Amino acid sequence: MKKVADTIQLRGRYHVKIAIPESIRGHWAGKDVYQKSTRSTDPVAAAKEARRIRAIMDLQLEQAKAEEGWRALARHLPPDQRALLDKAGGLSGLLQEFERDKRALAFIEAGKPADADMFAIEDGPDGAPVKVVTDSFTDPEELQVEVAEHRAASAAIRAQTNARGRVLRQIGQNVDLVGDVFSLRDLVEDWAPSVDAHTAENGRTYVRRFTELHGEIGLQDITGAHLREFTDALKGLPKVQSGKRRDMTIQQLIADAKKAGAETIGYATQKKYFDMLKGLMSHAVGRRFVEVDPWAGMKLVKPKVKHSAEKARRAFTGEEVGKILEFVKGSNTDQYGSTTVDRWAPWIAAYHGLRIQETCQLRTNDFKEIGGVWSMKITDEGEDQKTKNAASVRWVPVHPALIAAGLRGVVEARPADAFAFNQFGRYAKKFEEMTPDTRGRVSADYGKRFSYLLRSKLGIKDPKAVFHSFRHRFQDACDNANISDAHRRYLTGRANKDAVEGGYGDGAGMKYLFDSVKLVDPLAP
């Protein structure tokens, strides 16, 4: 018998035998080889059957390759868009839903209420057009209700259609959206280059939550009611959104929080959402994406609270500060080595009240002598450096307790223009340079380690005691030392109470600030 490609000969007949690529074995019952008799001794018929099977496999391979492409893109979708894709069962299902929505939208638009049958236009005696009421007169109030209902239904379906269309675009499908679809999602990307990575990521998150609630609405269609409904919904968001809640939509989060009786976000967090969205809409007006701000003048109502209500965070006591500093200085483990951020961050925060990001991001060139006083700069000059606001940028004299503890020697021995401290890699088991996370922060990993230090090693279990408690302690220590309000505000990077007066002059000289800061004793009772 003649040899035929992709076949073997058994018992005088041709059998097709082709290895099945791993990516398409699901189509072939998981087998790694396809083998089946052609029941023929004819080499032409055998070759034809082999080509047929090979063609099927080639088509499946192309589909698998395309599917792997969109699946790879889908891995980067935000949770709400990924949920739409998963709910549809994948690309083909989402395409079907998108086309179905477009047909539904076309159908509802075809049934749009109109007042055309209420009157006809005819020429009057003088030739001027006049309205002539017809027999099919529609009551104006009824028509108004019908138009409103139609607009609402049309807007809802359009938002749903475009939400699916955006997902399809994100995974490489060339589909057309419906109508004016420049939305908050587009706006936040236009605005993002003007802010730091952390702020931009927050903006994307807040916009995602808004879109989860309302759908993909064009900026021109957004109203004050949308923002009001969104801020009302925010009151049900759980305070903790990590773990299993990380990929939940706003609706799922609210339902889960209600079911679990979880603590929800407070007014301060709600206001962050509110202010961010209002700021984005102001950006839209400034860029002429919209002519009128639909949220202008809107305010978030602050709930009445008792003045005696406990604060979310508290200051460390002098005893707690001493316990922390003694542990990190006395530990002989690599994590608290003499050059690490784990060793020095608590000391700097205790004696200067720096925020955690301000502390971790210090670089070696942020230290120098000014007027004979060794000083450090809190700044956002570096690519990986951030400050809360303009008042946070400042030079401050280094507390003599830090110099006595060896800080200057450590900083001056570190590489030029490096972070002032390194860290001991948990997995690498060696000292390594700190690197920013996806949000541009170098403090995230250290923050977790400090929390573990407090709770597990030092037994400070109070949830109100956190790294920021050093800042509260510093404020108390300044008050105890009777440091002037102007010096205290400057040292902690807070704006002067009198904004006009604070805009004059360069502030106090470094030696005078040093006279104040050296009085600060965070260890005092």
Secondary structure, DSSP 8 states (H G I E B T S, - for coil): ----TTEEEETTEEEEEEE--GGGGGGGTT-SEEEEE-----HHHHHHHHHHHHHHHHHHHHHHHHHHHHHHHHTTS-HHHHHHHHHHTSHHHHHHHHHHHHHHHHHHHHT---SGGGEEEEE-TTS-EEEEE-TT---HHHHHHHHHHHHHHHHHHHHHHHHHHHHHHHTT------S---BHHHHHHHHGGGS-HHHHHHHHHHHHHHHHHH-S-BGGG--HHHHHHHHHHHTTSBS---GGGTT--HHHHHHHHHHHT--B--HHHHHHHHHHHHHHHHHHHHTTS-SS-TTTT---------TT---SS----HHHHHHHHHHHHH--SGGG-TTBHHHHHHHHHHHH---HHHHHT-BGGGEEEETTEEEEEE-S-STT---SSGGG-EEEE--HHHHHTTHHHHHHHS-TTSBS-BEE-TTT-SEE-----TTS-SSHHHHHHHHHIIIIIS----TT--TTHHHHHHHHHHHHTT--HHHHHHHHT---SSHHHHTSS--S-HHHHHHHHTT--TT--
